[in-house]
Amino acid sequence: MCHPIRLLSSKKLAWMILPLIMVVMAPAQGQEDPPLLANELARRAIGAEQTEDLVAEYVQRKRDIHNARNEITKKLLAASPAQGQNQRQILQEIEELRAKIAVWEKDLGDLALRAFCQNPEGNPEVAREGFRRLRGLMGEDVVGGQFNPSEALTLADRAVEFGSRNKNLLTIGCMAAYACCNFDACDRYLQLLSETGAPLSDAFISNLAAARQAWATENARREQDVNLPIAQIETNLGIIEVELYEDQAPHAVNQFITLAEEGFYNNRPFYFVKCGQVALTGCPIGDGQGNAGYYIPDERLADGARHHVVGSLSLIHDEPGRDSSQFAISYQCTPDRDGKYTVFGRVINGLNVLFSLPHYNSLTRATRQPDRIISVRITRKRAHPYQVLEKIEIKNTSR
């Protein structure tokens, strides 16, 4: 089986990079920002005043960190000749200082983020760090944080309330609104970006319309879903609970339940995680090249096929007709995947666990072990036996 990640070059799995490429157009030469209303000017003044306090705290916290690191250096030098109780005491003090630095560094990021969102045009150093932290909330691997579009949207909204029209901030606000499926907020940010001379790409606008329709359709259909099977995916970071679309994807659901009850998914790694976009798992080899030893019929074009929205589970393949055990969990609406991959379920609890998965790629020389599925437990089934309905046998595979 070809490796799904390698196929990015052939664009067969371009869905891993969501169509959220927001091309911020540079304003025409000589173009000025639109005039601010009086109340916006007042809010901006308040934001600037509050930002000064945050910047002062930021500077003080940096000084604390610098002083603590110098103190650690001195203690390390003192610990070398020291013996017995004195040495143990010095080493304990060093660990206490390191713990304080860890707390202060988090404070530093939080202060910069708040200051940037209140006044993006303020202190350049603080603004750079704040913007970096805000990007981290959207899943960009810049600070090692976790995907949190709701928090990013809240902060962007606050910045707009204080009168900010920073184009980078507005773009992140639009992305965060999209990720939260808050399409009305997304429209507001699009309008603000247009007013500042930074309209987003036509591709994004088209994708937004499709996502809005898919989200509305899925919400309506969920009211009709009755007695769907439910599974609990226990990971090393927590439990992700999913319901399974047996009516629209019976081959996929029957296989998933059968494999889960056989223990097939136990200890399977999330071998590829693009934080904020997708997590891939279900490979018995652990690098995206394995399968269950057979294929099943794909149901991507079946009548009533479900849409790829936030938390969707879909079978992945290197080409149509090769669905097997591997599956993806989507972080956002990806309507461009509809008709290409079989959606067989969705997350109903534990999105925060999914969002906490850090970036990982089994093809790179990772410095840590991947996060894993510990087990999959089926907690609800319909009153009939479950088995793989049809196997398409293949050769040279492992299970």
JONORFEN-V654544 format. One record per run of one state. SS is the DSSP state (@ for helix, = for strand, . for the rest). FROM is the first residue (numbers start at 1). LEN is the number of residues. If there is no record, write none. Layout:
BEGIN
ss->SS from->FROM len->LEN
ss->SS from->FROM len->LEN
END
This chain:
BEGIN
ss->. from->1 len->5
ss->@ from->6 len->5
ss->. from->11 len->3
ss->@ from->14 len->3
ss->. from->17 len->21
ss->@ from->38 len->44
ss->. from->82 len->2
ss->@ from->84 len->35
ss->. from->119 len->5
ss->@ from->124 len->14
ss->. from->138 len->11
ss->@ from->149 len->13
ss->. from->162 len->5
ss->@ from->167 len->13
ss->. from->180 len->3
ss->@ from->183 len->13
ss->. from->196 len->6
ss->@ from->202 len->21
ss->. from->223 len->6
ss->= from->229 len->7
ss->. from->236 len->2
ss->= from->238 len->7
ss->. from->245 len->5
ss->@ from->250 len->13
ss->. from->263 len->6
ss->= from->269 len->1
ss->. from->270 len->2
ss->= from->272 len->3
ss->. from->275 len->3
ss->= from->278 len->4
ss->. from->282 len->12
ss->= from->294 len->3
ss->. from->297 len->15
ss->= from->312 len->4
ss->. from->316 len->7
ss->= from->323 len->1
ss->. from->324 len->3
ss->= from->327 len->4
ss->. from->331 len->4
ss->@ from->335 len->3
ss->. from->338 len->5
ss->= from->343 len->7
ss->. from->350 len->1
ss->@ from->351 len->5
ss->. from->356 len->4
ss->= from->360 len->2
ss->. from->362 len->10
ss->= from->372 len->9
ss->. from->381 len->11
ss->= from->392 len->2
ss->. from->394 len->6
END
